[in-house]
Amino acid sequence: MVFHPHTVQTRTTTQLGPVRLAASPSGLAGVWFEGQRHEPGVWLYGASAWSDTPDHPVLQEAAAQLQQYFAGERTHFDLPLDLSGGTPFQQSVWHALLTIGRGATTSYGALSQQLGNPRAVRALGAAVGRNPLSVVVPCHRVVGMDGSLTGYAGGLDRKRALLTLENAQLAAPHKNKGFA
């Protein structure tokens, strides 16, 4: 991932744990549960970290909208998004994720078909996993072909909680780890 040099960050707390938010001059550039896979740790923590700017208007609005979402008061997000840090393929996947409605799910295979590249299921799974805007760009709505919960960079317990919050129909739990 490549981020704008003037990206700033803040931290907020949600029902599912602490979240780091990042914004570039173009919009919200990151939403990561602390410790989730693929978070840009070097930019979030330590000497090289982005400036902590809790009064940034996009970060304030993102934190407020996340609180409303978790309280069941918001069904979609209305924020300027900056998805420019990914490759063109990743960006196409992330934009496709935005078309999955609240309470709905799709499979990795169906999403790769939607993008016109049915053989790219594994690459699509990798792009979904590297989504920099957890919850806001709803990668948690992608499930296995049989409806089972599969990979989520924030953890399967969070994925299950997000889908339950959205009243999504979930398959009976089992240990399918594939990307079908």
N, C-alpha and C positions, 0 to 999 in steps of 0.2 A: 504494500500500500504506500502511496505517496500522498502526503498531506501538505496543504498550503503552509508556507512558512509563518503566517500570522494566525495560526490556529491557537485557540485558547481553550481552557477546560474548567470544569467545576465538578463537584461531587454532590450527589443527592442520595437519599435513602428511600427505598421502595419496600413494599411488602415482601419482595423476593430478594432483598439484600441491597447493599450499596451499589450505586451505578456511577460510572464516570461518563460525563457528557463533554463533547468537544464541538466547537464551532469554528468555521473558517469565515472569511468575509462573505462567502456565498451562501452559507446556511449551516444547518446542523450536519456535522461531519462524523460524529461518533456517539454511540450509546453502547457501553460495555458494562456488564456486571463485573464487579471486581474479581479478578482471577480467572475470567473466562478465557478459553482457548482463543488464540489469534488476536488478543488485545495488543495494542502497540505499547507495551510496557515501558519502553525507553522514553516515550513521549508523555506517559502518564505519571511516572514516578521518578524521583531522583534529580540529579543535577541537570539533566537535559530536558526535563519535563516542560510541557507547555505551561504558560502562565496561568495561574489559578485566578479566574475572573468571574466570580459568582454573580456580579451585577451586569454581565453581558446580556442584552435583551433576548437573543435567541436561546441562550442557555437557561435564562429564567423562565421563558415560555415553555421550553422543552420540559423542564422540571415540573412545572405546573400541569402541563398536559399529561405527563406520566402519572402524576398523583391522581388526576381525574380519571385516567384510564383504569388504574388499579382500584379505584373506588367504584368503578362501574358507571361513572358519570360521562364517559367519553367513549365513543365507538370507533373513531378514527382520529388521526393526527393531522393538524393543519399547521405545518412548519415548512420553512424553506429548507430543502435538503441539498447537501453537497455530496454527491456520489462519485465525484470526479477522480478520486484516489485509486480506483480500481482499473483493471484493464477494460477494453471495450466489451469483451465477453462477460466479465464480472458485472459491469454496469448493466448489460442487457438482462442478466439474471436478476439483479436487484430491482430493476424496473418491473420485471415480470412478477416479482414477489408482491409488489404494490397492488397488483390486480386481484390478489386473493382476498376476498371479502372476509370480514369478521365472522367467526363461527364456521367458516368453510376451511377445508383442507384440500390439498392436492398432493400427488406423488411426485417423486423426482422424475420418474419416467414420463408422466403426463406433462410436467413442466418442460422437459427437454423436447417433447413433441410440440408443445405450444410455441417454443422458440424455433421450431423448424430444424432441429438437430437431434433426432431421436437416439443417435449413437453417442451423444455427449453426456450421458447420465453421470458418469464419474466426475467429469470436469464440472458439470453443473452442481453436483454435490459439494465439490470443493469450493465453488464460488458461493454457494448458499452458506457454507460454514464460515466463510470469511466476510460475510455481511457485516459492515462496520456499524450498522444502525439497528441493533437488536431491538425487538419489540416494535419500533416505529416502522421499519421495513420488515414485514412479518415472516421471517424465515421459519419461525416456530410452526407455521401452518403447513409446512412440507413434511409429509409422513411417508412411510413405506407403502408399496403398492397395495398391500393388504390392510392398510389403515393403521398399522402398528407405529409406535413412536420409534424413530430412529434419530441418529445424531443431532445434537444441538450444542453449540459451543458454550452455552451457558449452563448446560447440564439437563438431563432428561427430566429431573424433578421440576425444574423451572418451566420446561416446555409443556409438561403435563399441566402445571398450574396455569399457564397462560391460556392453553386451549380450554381448560375447565372454566376459567373466567369468561371466555368468549362463548361458552355453551356449545363448543364443537362436539360433534359425535366422535367418540374415540373407540377404537377397536379394543378388544380384550387384551390386557397387557401380556406380552411374552418377550422373549429375548431375541428378536429379529434385529440384526445389526446391519443388514444390507441396504443398498440404495435403490432397490428396484422401484 
